[in-house]
Amino acid sequence: MADHKSAEKRIRQTKKRTERNRFYKTRIKNLTRALRESVDAGDKEAAVKALKEVNKNFHSYVNKGILKSNTAARRVSRLAQLVNRLNSDA
């Protein structure tokens, strides 16, 4: 157990941050999964809509410090490639 006030504060902060990070990590996975499922189903409209949602959310997470800028850009780029392949196949 913590003996100092600063150590107790660190424990509280860690709990808060862990909870917040878990929320965002799950949110990122769910957004990505929704986009991939719409691409697998061949639904162009849903895929484009999901891509816009992913792009908006990922870049807002960059501003909040959840994701790094290059990570968000890379992930959005790869997902956009999936959607573009769907458009070119049809």
PDB file as gemmi writes it, atoms N, CA and C in Angstrom:
CRYST1    1.000    1.000    1.000  90.00  90.00  90.00 P 1                      
ATOM      1  N   MET A   1       0.837  -1.185   0.000  1.00  0.00           N  
ATOM      2  CA  MET A   1       0.000   0.000   0.000  1.00  0.00           C  
ATOM      3  C   MET A   1       0.881   1.247   0.000  1.00  0.00           C  
ATOM      4  N   ALA A   2       0.342   2.300  -0.548  1.00  0.00           N  
ATOM      5  CA  ALA A   2       1.111   3.539  -0.675  1.00  0.00           C  
ATOM      6  C   ALA A   2       1.299   4.212   0.686  1.00  0.00           C  
ATOM      7  N   ASP A   3       2.486   4.758   0.891  1.00  0.00           N  
ATOM      8  CA  ASP A   3       2.808   5.422   2.157  1.00  0.00           C  
ATOM      9  C   ASP A   3       2.770   6.943   2.041  1.00  0.00           C  
ATOM     10  N   HIS A   4       2.844   7.469   0.822  1.00  0.00           N  
ATOM     11  CA  HIS A   4       2.913   8.911   0.626  1.00  0.00           C  
ATOM     12  C   HIS A   4       1.662   9.422  -0.079  1.00  0.00           C  
ATOM     13  N   LYS A   5       1.363  10.683   0.173  1.00  0.00           N  
ATOM     14  CA  LYS A   5       0.205  11.292  -0.485  1.00  0.00           C  
ATOM     15  C   LYS A   5       0.353  11.248  -2.002  1.00  0.00           C  
ATOM     16  N   SER A   6       1.552  11.509  -2.469  1.00  0.00           N  
ATOM     17  CA  SER A   6       1.776  11.536  -3.919  1.00  0.00           C  
ATOM     18  C   SER A   6       1.566  10.148  -4.527  1.00  0.00           C  
ATOM     19  N   ALA A   7       1.957   9.104  -3.791  1.00  0.00           N  
ATOM     20  CA  ALA A   7       1.772   7.737  -4.279  1.00  0.00           C  
ATOM     21  C   ALA A   7       0.287   7.381  -4.313  1.00  0.00           C  
ATOM     22  N   GLU A   8      -0.452   7.844  -3.321  1.00  0.00           N  
ATOM     23  CA  GLU A   8      -1.900   7.597  -3.307  1.00  0.00           C  
ATOM     24  C   GLU A   8      -2.577   8.305  -4.478  1.00  0.00           C  
ATOM     25  N   LYS A   9      -2.121   9.520  -4.746  1.00  0.00           N  
ATOM     26  CA  LYS A   9      -2.671  10.264  -5.878  1.00  0.00           C  
ATOM     27  C   LYS A   9      -2.357   9.546  -7.186  1.00  0.00           C  
ATOM     28  N   ARG A  10      -1.150   9.035  -7.312  1.00  0.00           N  
ATOM     29  CA  ARG A  10      -0.758   8.300  -8.507  1.00  0.00           C  
ATOM     30  C   ARG A  10      -1.655   7.077  -8.720  1.00  0.00           C  
ATOM     31  N   ILE A  11      -1.999   6.399  -7.648  1.00  0.00           N  
ATOM     32  CA  ILE A  11      -2.877   5.225  -7.745  1.00  0.00           C  
ATOM     33  C   ILE A  11      -4.241   5.641  -8.270  1.00  0.00           C  
ATOM     34  N   ARG A  12      -4.761   6.752  -7.742  1.00  0.00           N  
ATOM     35  CA  ARG A  12      -6.064   7.242  -8.216  1.00  0.00           C  
ATOM     36  C   ARG A  12      -5.998   7.629  -9.686  1.00  0.00           C  
ATOM     37  N   GLN A  13      -4.940   8.319 -10.068  1.00  0.00           N  
ATOM     38  CA  GLN A  13      -4.802   8.744 -11.462  1.00  0.00           C  
ATOM     39  C   GLN A  13      -4.680   7.553 -12.406  1.00  0.00           C  
ATOM     40  N   THR A  14      -3.939   6.555 -11.973  1.00  0.00           N  
ATOM     41  CA  THR A  14      -3.751   5.369 -12.801  1.00  0.00           C  
ATOM     42  C   THR A  14      -5.074   4.662 -13.047  1.00  0.00           C  
ATOM     43  N   LYS A  15      -5.901   4.558 -12.012  1.00  0.00           N  
ATOM     44  CA  LYS A  15      -7.213   3.928 -12.175  1.00  0.00           C  
ATOM     45  C   LYS A  15      -8.059   4.686 -13.184  1.00  0.00           C  
ATOM     46  N   LYS A  16      -8.074   6.015 -13.070  1.00  0.00           N  
ATOM     47  CA  LYS A  16      -8.857   6.848 -13.985  1.00  0.00           C  
ATOM     48  C   LYS A  16      -8.367   6.679 -15.417  1.00  0.00           C  
ATOM     49  N   ARG A  17      -7.064   6.748 -15.581  1.00  0.00           N  
ATOM     50  CA  ARG A  17      -6.489   6.670 -16.924  1.00  0.00           C  
ATOM     51  C   ARG A  17      -6.694   5.299 -17.544  1.00  0.00           C  
ATOM     52  N   THR A  18      -6.569   4.237 -16.731  1.00  0.00           N  
ATOM     53  CA  THR A  18      -6.779   2.886 -17.228  1.00  0.00           C  
ATOM     54  C   THR A  18      -8.203   2.717 -17.727  1.00  0.00           C  
ATOM     55  N   GLU A  19      -9.144   3.216 -16.958  1.00  0.00           N  
ATOM     56  CA  GLU A  19     -10.552   3.134 -17.345  1.00  0.00           C  
ATOM     57  C   GLU A  19     -10.803   3.908 -18.636  1.00  0.00           C  
ATOM     58  N   ARG A  20     -10.261   5.109 -18.721  1.00  0.00           N  
ATOM     59  CA  ARG A  20     -10.444   5.938 -19.910  1.00  0.00           C  
ATOM     60  C   ARG A  20      -9.798   5.286 -21.131  1.00  0.00           C  
ATOM     61  N   ASN A  21      -8.581   4.773 -20.974  1.00  0.00           N  
ATOM     62  CA  ASN A  21      -7.882   4.140 -22.092  1.00  0.00           C  
ATOM     63  C   ASN A  21      -8.614   2.888 -22.561  1.00  0.00           C  
ATOM     64  N   ARG A  22      -9.185   2.137 -21.627  1.00  0.00           N  
ATOM     65  CA  ARG A  22      -9.933   0.936 -21.989  1.00  0.00           C  
ATOM     66  C   ARG A  22     -11.154   1.317 -22.823  1.00  0.00           C  
ATOM     67  N   PHE A  23     -11.826   2.397 -22.440  1.00  0.00           N  
ATOM     68  CA  PHE A  23     -12.986   2.867 -23.201  1.00  0.00           C  
ATOM     69  C   PHE A  23     -12.587   3.213 -24.635  1.00  0.00           C  
ATOM     70  N   TYR A  24     -11.528   3.996 -24.781  1.00  0.00           N  
ATOM     71  CA  TYR A  24     -11.124   4.428 -26.123  1.00  0.00           C  
ATOM     72  C   TYR A  24     -10.607   3.269 -26.967  1.00  0.00           C  
ATOM     73  N   LYS A  25      -9.886   2.345 -26.347  1.00  0.00           N  
ATOM     74  CA  LYS A  25      -9.368   1.191 -27.080  1.00  0.00           C  
ATOM     75  C   LYS A  25     -10.532   0.353 -27.629  1.00  0.00           C  
ATOM     76  N   THR A  26     -11.544   0.151 -26.807  1.00  0.00           N  
ATOM     77  CA  THR A  26     -12.726  -0.595 -27.237  1.00  0.00           C  
ATOM     78  C   THR A  26     -13.459   0.155 -28.335  1.00  0.00           C  
ATOM     79  N   ARG A  27     -13.582   1.459 -28.187  1.00  0.00           N  
ATOM     80  CA  ARG A  27     -14.267   2.293 -29.187  1.00  0.00           C  
ATOM     81  C   ARG A  27     -13.552   2.211 -30.535  1.00  0.00           C  
ATOM     82  N   ILE A  28     -12.229   2.262 -30.519  1.00  0.00           N  
ATOM     83  CA  ILE A  28     -11.451   2.167 -31.753  1.00  0.00           C  
ATOM     84  C   ILE A  28     -11.686   0.814 -32.421  1.00  0.00           C  
ATOM     85  N   LYS A  29     -11.667  -0.256 -31.634  1.00  0.00           N  
ATOM     86  CA  LYS A  29     -11.898  -1.591 -32.196  1.00  0.00           C  
ATOM     87  C   LYS A  29     -13.300  -1.709 -32.782  1.00  0.00           C  
ATOM     88  N   ASN A  30     -14.298  -1.172 -32.090  1.00  0.00           N  
ATOM     89  CA  ASN A  30     -15.673  -1.265 -32.571  1.00  0.00           C  
ATOM     90  C   ASN A  30     -15.884  -0.478 -33.854  1.00  0.00           C  
ATOM     91  N   LEU A  31     -15.305   0.704 -33.952  1.00  0.00           N  
ATOM     92  CA  LEU A  31     -15.419   1.496 -35.176  1.00  0.00           C  
ATOM     93  C   LEU A  31     -14.773   0.770 -36.348  1.00  0.00           C  
ATOM     94  N   THR A  32     -13.588   0.210 -36.106  1.00  0.00           N  
ATOM     95  CA  THR A  32     -12.879  -0.513 -37.153  1.00  0.00           C  
ATOM     96  C   THR A  32     -13.658  -1.746 -37.569  1.00  0.00           C  
ATOM     97  N   ARG A  33     -14.205  -2.459 -36.604  1.00  0.00           N  
ATOM     98  CA  ARG A  33     -14.961  -3.674 -36.905  1.00  0.00           C  
ATOM     99  C   ARG A  33     -16.202  -3.357 -37.730  1.00  0.00           C  
ATOM    100  N   ALA A  34     -16.892  -2.280 -37.381  1.00  0.00           N  
ATOM    101  CA  ALA A  34     -18.099  -1.900 -38.120  1.00  0.00           C  
ATOM    102  C   ALA A  34     -17.769  -1.594 -39.575  1.00  0.00           C  
ATOM    103  N   LEU A  35     -16.664  -0.901 -39.792  1.00  0.00           N  
ATOM    104  CA  LEU A  35     -16.265  -0.580 -41.162  1.00  0.00           C  
ATOM    105  C   LEU A  35     -15.904  -1.845 -41.923  1.00  0.00           C  
ATOM    106  N   ARG A  36     -15.119  -2.723 -41.314  1.00  0.00           N  
ATOM    107  CA  ARG A  36     -14.721  -3.961 -41.991  1.00  0.00           C  
ATOM    108  C   ARG A  36     -15.931  -4.845 -42.299  1.00  0.00           C  
ATOM    109  N   GLU A  37     -16.901  -4.884 -41.400  1.00  0.00           N  
ATOM    110  CA  GLU A  37     -18.095  -5.692 -41.647  1.00  0.00           C  
ATOM    111  C   GLU A  37     -18.907  -5.148 -42.808  1.00  0.00           C  
ATOM    112  N   SER A  38     -19.014  -3.831 -42.915  1.00  0.00           N  
ATOM    113  CA  SER A  38     -19.759  -3.254 -44.030  1.00  0.00           C  
ATOM    114  C   SER A  38     -19.017  -3.485 -45.343  1.00  0.00           C  
ATOM    115  N   VAL A  39     -17.690  -3.482 -45.316  1.00  0.00           N  
ATOM    116  CA  VAL A  39     -16.914  -3.787 -46.531  1.00  0.00           C  
ATOM    117  C   VAL A  39     -17.101  -5.246 -46.900  1.00  0.00           C  
ATOM    118  N   ASP A  40     -17.044  -6.141 -45.919  1.00  0.00           N  
ATOM    119  CA  ASP A  40     -17.235  -7.569 -46.195  1.00  0.00           C  
ATOM    120  C   ASP A  40     -18.621  -7.856 -46.744  1.00  0.00           C  
ATOM    121  N   ALA A  41     -19.609  -7.097 -46.279  1.00  0.00           N  
ATOM    122  CA  ALA A  41     -20.981  -7.289 -46.763  1.00  0.00           C  
ATOM    123  C   ALA A  41     -21.172  -6.679 -48.147  1.00  0.00           C  
ATOM    124  N   GLY A  42     -20.230  -5.847 -48.571  1.00  0.00           N  
ATOM    125  CA  GLY A  42     -20.324  -5.221 -49.884  1.00  0.00           C  
ATOM    126  C   GLY A  42     -21.230  -4.011 -49.924  1.00  0.00           C  
ATOM    127  N   ASP A  43     -21.514  -3.442 -48.765  1.00  0.00           N  
ATOM    128  CA  ASP A  43     -22.403  -2.289 -48.671  1.00  0.00           C  
ATOM    129  C   ASP A  43     -21.580  -1.004 -48.768  1.00  0.00           C  
ATOM    130  N   LYS A  44     -21.577  -0.401 -49.969  1.00  0.00           N  
ATOM    131  CA  LYS A  44     -20.736   0.780 -50.209  1.00  0.00           C  
ATOM    132  C   LYS A  44     -21.153   1.967 -49.353  1.00  0.00           C  
ATOM    133  N   GLU A  45     -22.450   2.225 -49.303  1.00  0.00           N  
ATOM    134  CA  GLU A  45     -22.935   3.395 -48.562  1.00  0.00           C  
ATOM    135  C   GLU A  45     -22.565   3.301 -47.083  1.00  0.00           C  
ATOM    136  N   ALA A  46     -22.788   2.139 -46.501  1.00  0.00           N  
ATOM    137  CA  ALA A  46     -22.460   1.963 -45.080  1.00  0.00           C  
ATOM    138  C   ALA A  46     -20.955   2.057 -44.859  1.00  0.00           C  
ATOM    139  N   ALA A  47     -20.174   1.547 -45.802  1.00  0.00           N  
ATOM    140  CA  ALA A  47     -18.719   1.590 -45.663  1.00  0.00           C  
ATOM    141  C   ALA A  47     -18.211   3.031 -45.713  1.00  0.00           C  
ATOM    142  N   VAL A  48     -18.748   3.817 -46.643  1.00  0.00           N  
ATOM    143  CA  VAL A  48     -18.320   5.223 -46.747  1.00  0.00           C  
ATOM    144  C   VAL A  48     -18.733   5.993 -45.497  1.00  0.00           C  
ATOM    145  N   LYS A  49     -19.940   5.725 -45.020  1.00  0.00           N  
ATOM    146  CA  LYS A  49     -20.415   6.390 -43.804  1.00  0.00           C  
ATOM    147  C   LYS A  49     -19.541   6.008 -42.607  1.00  0.00           C  
ATOM    148  N   ALA A  50     -19.212   4.721 -42.498  1.00  0.00           N  
ATOM    149  CA  ALA A  50     -18.372   4.248 -41.401  1.00  0.00           C  
ATOM    150  C   ALA A  50     -16.965   4.838 -41.496  1.00  0.00           C  
ATOM    151  N   LEU A  51     -16.453   4.992 -42.727  1.00  0.00           N  
ATOM    152  CA  LEU A  51     -15.121   5.572 -42.910  1.00  0.00           C  
ATOM    153  C   LEU A  51     -15.092   7.023 -42.436  1.00  0.00           C  
ATOM    154  N   LYS A  52     -16.141   7.771 -42.729  1.00  0.00           N  
ATOM    155  CA  LYS A  52     -16.214   9.150 -42.261  1.00  0.00           C  
ATOM    156  C   LYS A  52     -16.222   9.205 -40.737  1.00  0.00           C  
ATOM    157  N   GLU A  53     -16.970   8.295 -40.134  1.00  0.00           N  
ATOM    158  CA  GLU A  53     -17.046   8.232 -38.669  1.00  0.00           C  
ATOM    159  C   GLU A  53     -15.683   7.879 -38.073  1.00  0.00           C  
ATOM    160  N   VAL A  54     -15.011   6.900 -38.681  1.00  0.00           N  
ATOM    161  CA  VAL A  54     -13.688   6.490 -38.209  1.00  0.00           C  
ATOM    162  C   VAL A  54     -12.709   7.654 -38.311  1.00  0.00           C  
ATOM    163  N   ASN A  55     -12.709   8.328 -39.457  1.00  0.00           N  
ATOM    164  CA  ASN A  55     -11.787   9.442 -39.679  1.00  0.00           C  
ATOM    165  C   ASN A  55     -12.010  10.541 -38.644  1.00  0.00           C  
ATOM    166  N   LYS A  56     -13.267  10.901 -38.441  1.00  0.00           N  
ATOM    167  CA  LYS A  56     -13.598  11.953 -37.482  1.00  0.00           C  
ATOM    168  C   LYS A  56     -13.150  11.574 -36.073  1.00  0.00           C  
ATOM    169  N   ASN A  57     -13.491  10.371 -35.645  1.00  0.00           N  
ATOM    170  CA  ASN A  57     -13.176   9.945 -34.283  1.00  0.00           C  
ATOM    171  C   ASN A  57     -11.677   9.777 -34.067  1.00  0.00           C  
ATOM    172  N   PHE A  58     -10.989   9.139 -35.012  1.00  0.00           N  
ATOM    173  CA  PHE A  58      -9.560   8.907 -34.835  1.00  0.00           C  
ATOM    174  C   PHE A  58      -8.808  10.225 -34.708  1.00  0.00           C  
ATOM    175  N   HIS A  59      -9.178  11.214 -35.524  1.00  0.00           N  
ATOM    176  CA  HIS A  59      -8.462  12.477 -35.454  1.00  0.00           C  
ATOM    177  C   HIS A  59      -8.847  13.284 -34.203  1.00  0.00           C  
ATOM    178  N   SER A  60     -10.039  13.077 -33.695  1.00  0.00           N  
ATOM    179  CA  SER A  60     -10.361  13.720 -32.421  1.00  0.00           C  
ATOM    180  C   SER A  60      -9.577  13.053 -31.294  1.00  0.00           C  
ATOM    181  N   TYR A  61      -9.315  11.744 -31.419  1.00  0.00           N  
ATOM    182  CA  TYR A  61      -8.509  11.050 -30.420  1.00  0.00           C  
ATOM    183  C   TYR A  61      -7.061  11.526 -30.461  1.00  0.00           C  
ATOM    184  N   VAL A  62      -6.603  11.947 -31.644  1.00  0.00           N  
ATOM    185  CA  VAL A  62      -5.258  12.523 -31.740  1.00  0.00           C  
ATOM    186  C   VAL A  62      -5.201  13.805 -30.912  1.00  0.00           C  
ATOM    187  N   ASN A  63      -6.231  14.636 -31.043  1.00  0.00           N  
ATOM    188  CA  ASN A  63      -6.259  15.893 -30.295  1.00  0.00           C  
ATOM    189  C   ASN A  63      -6.319  15.657 -28.790  1.00  0.00           C  
ATOM    190  N   LYS A  64      -6.947  14.560 -28.377  1.00  0.00           N  
ATOM    191  CA  LYS A  64      -7.044  14.247 -26.956  1.00  0.00           C  
ATOM    192  C   LYS A  64      -5.801  13.531 -26.431  1.00  0.00           C  
ATOM    193  N   GLY A  65      -4.917  13.123 -27.344  1.00  0.00           N  
ATOM    194  CA  GLY A  65      -3.706  12.438 -26.932  1.00  0.00           C  
ATOM    195  C   GLY A  65      -3.883  10.942 -26.764  1.00  0.00           C  
ATOM    196  N   ILE A  66      -4.965  10.393 -27.258  1.00  0.00           N  
ATOM    197  CA  ILE A  66      -5.204   8.957 -27.147  1.00  0.00           C  
ATOM    198  C   ILE A  66      -4.385   8.208 -28.198  1.00  0.00           C  
ATOM    199  N   LEU A  67      -4.390   8.718 -29.419  1.00  0.00           N  
ATOM    200  CA  LEU A  67      -3.610   8.141 -30.515  1.00  0.00           C  
ATOM    201  C   LEU A  67      -2.561   9.139 -30.960  1.00  0.00           C  
ATOM    202  N   LYS A  68      -1.473   8.612 -31.500  1.00  0.00           N  
ATOM    203  CA  LYS A  68      -0.485   9.486 -32.121  1.00  0.00           C  
ATOM    204  C   LYS A  68      -0.962   9.813 -33.534  1.00  0.00           C  
ATOM    205  N   SER A  69      -0.491  10.919 -34.037  1.00  0.00           N  
ATOM    206  CA  SER A  69      -0.954  11.431 -35.325  1.00  0.00           C  
ATOM    207  C   SER A  69      -0.695  10.444 -36.458  1.00  0.00           C  
ATOM    208  N   ASN A  70       0.519   9.917 -36.523  1.00  0.00           N  
ATOM    209  CA  ASN A  70       0.854   8.988 -37.602  1.00  0.00           C  
ATOM    210  C   ASN A  70       0.073   7.691 -37.489  1.00  0.00           C  
ATOM    211  N   THR A  71      -0.201   7.244 -36.290  1.00  0.00           N  
ATOM    212  CA  THR A  71      -0.972   6.022 -36.086  1.00  0.00           C  
ATOM    213  C   THR A  71      -2.380   6.195 -36.620  1.00  0.00           C  
ATOM    214  N   ALA A  72      -3.009   7.310 -36.291  1.00  0.00           N  
ATOM    215  CA  ALA A  72      -4.365   7.573 -36.775  1.00  0.00           C  
ATOM    216  C   ALA A  72      -4.377   7.675 -38.294  1.00  0.00           C  
ATOM    217  N   ALA A  73      -3.416   8.392 -38.852  1.00  0.00           N  
ATOM    218  CA  ALA A  73      -3.344   8.560 -40.302  1.00  0.00           C  
ATOM    219  C   ALA A  73      -3.138   7.218 -40.992  1.00  0.00           C  
ATOM    220  N   ARG A  74      -2.270   6.383 -40.453  1.00  0.00           N  
ATOM    221  CA  ARG A  74      -2.003   5.069 -41.041  1.00  0.00           C  
ATOM    222  C   ARG A  74      -3.244   4.189 -41.011  1.00  0.00           C  
ATOM    223  N   ARG A  75      -3.920   4.159 -39.884  1.00  0.00           N  
ATOM    224  CA  ARG A  75      -5.105   3.309 -39.770  1.00  0.00           C  
ATOM    225  C   ARG A  75      -6.228   3.779 -40.679  1.00  0.00           C  
ATOM    226  N   VAL A  76      -6.458   5.078 -40.726  1.00  0.00           N  
ATOM    227  CA  VAL A  76      -7.498   5.620 -41.593  1.00  0.00           C  
ATOM    228  C   VAL A  76      -7.152   5.341 -43.050  1.00  0.00           C  
ATOM    229  N   SER A  77      -5.883   5.485 -43.399  1.00  0.00           N  
ATOM    230  CA  SER A  77      -5.435   5.242 -44.768  1.00  0.00           C  
ATOM    231  C   SER A  77      -5.693   3.792 -45.177  1.00  0.00           C  
ATOM    232  N   ARG A  78      -5.360   2.867 -44.318  1.00  0.00           N  
ATOM    233  CA  ARG A  78      -5.557   1.444 -44.636  1.00  0.00           C  
ATOM    234  C   ARG A  78      -7.037   1.101 -44.759  1.00  0.00           C  
ATOM    235  N   LEU A  79      -7.841   1.686 -43.899  1.00  0.00           N  
ATOM    236  CA  LEU A  79      -9.281   1.436 -43.992  1.00  0.00           C  
ATOM    237  C   LEU A  79      -9.860   2.083 -45.248  1.00  0.00           C  
ATOM    238  N   ALA A  80      -9.339   3.238 -45.617  1.00  0.00           N  
ATOM    239  CA  ALA A  80      -9.792   3.900 -46.845  1.00  0.00           C  
ATOM    240  C   ALA A  80      -9.443   3.062 -48.063  1.00  0.00           C  
ATOM    241  N   GLN A  81      -8.302   2.397 -48.034  1.00  0.00           N  
ATOM    242  CA  GLN A  81      -7.936   1.509 -49.137  1.00  0.00           C  
ATOM    243  C   GLN A  81      -8.947   0.380 -49.288  1.00  0.00           C  
ATOM    244  N   LEU A  82      -9.415  -0.157 -48.180  1.00  0.00           N  
ATOM    245  CA  LEU A  82     -10.433  -1.211 -48.235  1.00  0.00           C  
ATOM    246  C   LEU A  82     -11.709  -0.701 -48.905  1.00  0.00           C  
ATOM    247  N   VAL A  83     -12.129   0.489 -48.505  1.00  0.00           N  
ATOM    248  CA  VAL A  83     -13.354   1.063 -49.060  1.00  0.00           C  
ATOM    249  C   VAL A  83     -13.163   1.367 -50.540  1.00  0.00           C  
ATOM    250  N   ASN A  84     -11.997   1.869 -50.917  1.00  0.00           N  
ATOM    251  CA  ASN A  84     -11.730   2.170 -52.319  1.00  0.00           C  
ATOM    252  C   ASN A  84     -11.697   0.926 -53.176  1.00  0.00           C  
ATOM    253  N   ARG A  85     -11.172  -0.186 -52.629  1.00  0.00           N  
ATOM    254  CA  ARG A  85     -11.201  -1.448 -53.369  1.00  0.00           C  
ATOM    255  C   ARG A  85     -12.633  -1.906 -53.598  1.00  0.00           C  
ATOM    256  N   LEU A  86     -13.466  -1.665 -52.612  1.00  0.00           N  
ATOM    257  CA  LEU A  86     -14.876  -2.020 -52.742  1.00  0.00           C  
ATOM    258  C   LEU A  86     -15.511  -1.221 -53.875  1.00  0.00           C  
ATOM    259  N   ASN A  87     -15.169   0.047 -53.993  1.00  0.00           N  
ATOM    260  CA  ASN A  87     -15.702   0.889 -55.060  1.00  0.00           C  
ATOM    261  C   ASN A  87     -15.191   0.470 -56.425  1.00  0.00           C  
ATOM    262  N   SER A  88     -13.930   0.051 -56.509  1.00  0.00           N  
ATOM    263  CA  SER A  88     -13.359  -0.312 -57.802  1.00  0.00           C  
ATOM    264  C   SER A  88     -13.844  -1.677 -58.282  1.00  0.00           C  
ATOM    265  N   ASP A  89     -14.183  -2.577 -57.343  1.00  0.00           N  
ATOM    266  CA  ASP A  89     -14.659  -3.904 -57.720  1.00  0.00           C  
ATOM    267  C   ASP A  89     -16.049  -3.857 -58.339  1.00  0.00           C  
ATOM    268  N   ALA A  90     -16.854  -2.920 -57.921  1.00  0.00           N  
ATOM    269  CA  ALA A  90     -18.243  -2.888 -58.380  1.00  0.00           C  
ATOM    270  C   ALA A  90     -18.379  -2.325 -59.760  1.00  0.00           C  
TER     271      ALA A  90                                                      
END                                                                             
